[in-house]
């Protein structure tokens, strides 16, 4: 019980102090590997751009109720789906991640990018407003993409 509380506090602290690229959002790899080795493996697949394999693994992880409410896993699954051009399904999972954590930088940035990919720049601009106060790389990257969108 104490170990679980310690890991929860450590995870919360890690999330609050990180300012990483959206694909790298969430707890550090060491924490993921210790607490959820299957997710660590899936995250490695995402980073390696093996989106088809990552999507299968992440979908399996999401069948477990403890993972189904993890916005980082939902975000990585949506990211994989988006890169597989499964835009409608990806949007559903970005929105699920944001329902749990409305200020999730990675899910917000990537949802904004999905909106640009699906020709909805007005929606992407709304997401940019959500990220405006985060002082994070995700805001800068989405802002640049919104400004370049034609």
C-alpha positions as CSV (number, residue, x, y, z in Angstrom):
1,X,0.0,0.0,0.0
2,X,2.8,2.4,0.9
3,X,4.7,1.5,-2.2
4,X,1.6,2.3,-4.3
5,X,1.1,5.6,-2.6
6,X,4.8,6.4,-3.1
7,X,4.7,5.6,-6.8
8,X,1.5,7.6,-7.3
9,X,3.1,10.7,-5.6
10,X,6.3,10.2,-7.6
11,X,4.4,9.8,-10.8
12,X,2.3,13.0,-10.1
13,X,5.5,14.9,-9.2
14,X,7.2,13.7,-12.4
15,X,4.3,14.7,-14.5
16,X,4.2,18.2,-13.0
17,X,7.9,18.9,-13.5
18,X,8.3,17.6,-17.0
19,X,8.4,19.9,-20.1
20,X,8.9,17.4,-22.8
21,X,7.8,16.9,-26.4
22,X,4.3,15.6,-26.6
23,X,5.4,12.2,-27.9
24,X,7.5,12.1,-24.7
25,X,4.8,13.3,-22.4
26,X,4.0,11.4,-19.3
27,X,6.2,9.9,-16.7
28,X,9.9,9.2,-17.4
29,X,10.8,5.9,-19.0
30,X,12.3,4.5,-15.8
31,X,9.0,5.0,-14.0
32,X,7.0,3.5,-16.9
33,X,9.2,0.5,-17.1
34,X,8.8,-0.2,-13.4
35,X,5.1,0.4,-13.1
36,X,3.9,-0.7,-16.5
37,X,6.5,-2.6,-18.6
38,X,4.0,-3.3,-21.4
39,X,3.3,0.4,-21.8
40,X,7.1,1.0,-21.8
41,X,7.4,-1.4,-24.7
42,X,4.5,0.2,-26.6
43,X,6.0,3.7,-26.0
44,X,9.3,2.5,-27.5
45,X,7.4,1.3,-30.6
46,X,5.7,4.7,-30.8
47,X,9.1,6.5,-30.6
48,X,10.4,4.1,-33.3
49,X,7.4,5.0,-35.5
50,X,6.2,1.4,-35.5
51,X,2.6,2.7,-35.2
52,X,0.8,-0.4,-36.3
53,X,2.5,-2.6,-33.7
54,X,2.2,0.2,-31.1
55,X,-1.5,0.6,-31.8
56,X,-2.2,-3.1,-31.3
57,X,-0.3,-3.2,-28.0
58,X,-1.9,0.1,-26.7
59,X,-5.3,-1.2,-27.6
60,X,-4.7,-4.3,-25.5
61,X,-3.5,-2.1,-22.6
62,X,-6.6,0.0,-22.8
63,X,-8.8,-3.1,-22.1
64,X,-7.5,-3.0,-18.6
65,X,-9.6,-0.5,-16.5
66,X,-6.5,1.0,-14.8
67,X,-5.0,1.8,-18.2
68,X,-8.3,3.0,-19.7
69,X,-8.2,6.1,-17.5
70,X,-4.5,6.9,-18.2
71,X,-4.4,10.0,-20.4
72,X,-0.8,9.2,-21.5
73,X,-1.8,5.8,-22.8
74,X,-4.9,7.2,-24.5
75,X,-2.7,10.0,-26.1
76,X,-0.1,7.5,-27.4
77,X,-2.9,5.3,-28.8
78,X,-4.5,8.2,-30.5
79,X,-1.1,9.4,-31.8
80,X,-0.5,6.0,-33.3
81,X,-3.9,5.9,-34.9
82,X,-3.5,9.4,-36.3
83,X,-0.2,8.3,-37.9
84,X,-2.0,5.3,-39.4
85,X,-4.5,7.8,-40.9
86,X,-7.4,6.6,-38.7
87,X,-8.4,10.1,-37.9
88,X,-12.0,9.6,-36.6
89,X,-10.8,6.9,-34.1
90,X,-7.8,9.0,-33.1
91,X,-10.0,12.0,-32.4
92,X,-12.1,9.9,-30.1
93,X,-9.1,8.8,-28.0
94,X,-7.6,12.3,-27.9
95,X,-10.9,13.5,-26.6
96,X,-11.0,10.7,-24.0
97,X,-7.5,11.7,-22.8
98,X,-8.6,15.3,-22.5
99,X,-11.8,14.4,-20.7
100,X,-9.5,12.9,-18.0
101,X,-6.9,15.7,-18.2
102,X,-8.2,18.8,-20.1
103,X,-4.8,20.4,-19.9
104,X,-2.7,17.4,-21.2
105,X,-0.2,19.2,-23.4
106,X,0.5,16.2,-25.7
107,X,-3.2,15.3,-26.3
108,X,-4.0,19.0,-27.0
109,X,-1.2,19.5,-29.4
110,X,-1.9,16.4,-31.3
111,X,-5.6,16.9,-31.4
112,X,-4.9,20.4,-32.9
113,X,-2.6,18.7,-35.5
114,X,-5.4,16.2,-36.3
115,X,-7.8,19.1,-36.8
116,X,-5.3,20.7,-39.3
117,X,-4.9,17.3,-41.1
118,X,-8.6,17.0,-41.4
119,X,-9.0,20.6,-42.6
120,X,-10.5,22.1,-39.5
121,X,-8.2,25.0,-38.7
122,X,-10.8,26.9,-36.6
123,X,-10.9,23.9,-34.2
124,X,-7.1,23.8,-34.1
125,X,-7.1,27.5,-33.1
126,X,-9.4,26.7,-30.2
127,X,-6.9,24.0,-29.0
128,X,-4.1,26.6,-29.3
129,X,-6.0,28.8,-26.9
130,X,-6.2,25.9,-24.4
131,X,-2.4,25.5,-24.6
132,X,-1.6,29.3,-24.6
133,X,-1.0,29.4,-20.8
134,X,1.1,26.2,-20.6
135,X,4.4,27.8,-21.5
136,X,5.3,24.5,-23.2
137,X,6.9,23.3,-26.4
138,X,3.5,21.8,-27.5
139,X,2.0,25.3,-27.7
140,X,4.9,26.6,-29.7
141,X,4.8,23.7,-32.1
142,X,1.1,23.8,-32.7
143,X,1.2,27.6,-33.1
144,X,3.8,27.3,-35.8
145,X,1.7,24.7,-37.6
146,X,-1.5,26.7,-37.3
147,X,0.3,29.8,-38.7
148,X,1.7,27.8,-41.7
149,X,-1.7,26.1,-42.4
150,X,-3.2,27.2,-45.7
